[in-house]
Amino acid sequence: MKRLDPLIHEPLRLQIMSILYIDEMSTFNNFKTQLDTTDGNLSQHLRKLEDAGYIRVKKTFEGRKPKTYYYLTKKGREKYLEYIKTIEEILKIARSERGK
């Protein structure tokens, strides 16, 4: 059995990856609202995912207001799907062991 990716396994980062997998794009403020976390905490987790190449950041302006968008990279999508597959394998083993 594969090991769970520790970068994704952290709860807030797993939620970030899940949001991006489903919605394909999110803003910093959207994450803050959905995840009920502080700016500093969210920034730190987003940075770790960005540094690993799992997400990419696009900064724009709407009028004079900066807006930051986040997207999964190809690598991030692959790593997320790998993570989900590993969880499914763990659950399958647990269910089969429970039935013994």
JOKA-V777531 format. One record per helix or strand. SS is the DSSP state (H for helix, E for strand). FROM is the first residue (numbers start at 1). TO is the last residue. If there is no record, write none. Layout:
# JOKA-V777531
ss:SS from:FROM to:TO
ss:SS from:FROM to:TO
This chain:
# JOKA-V777531
ss:H from:6 to:9
ss:H from:11 to:23
ss:E from:25 to:27
ss:H from:28 to:35
ss:H from:39 to:51
ss:E from:55 to:62
ss:E from:65 to:72
ss:H from:74 to:98
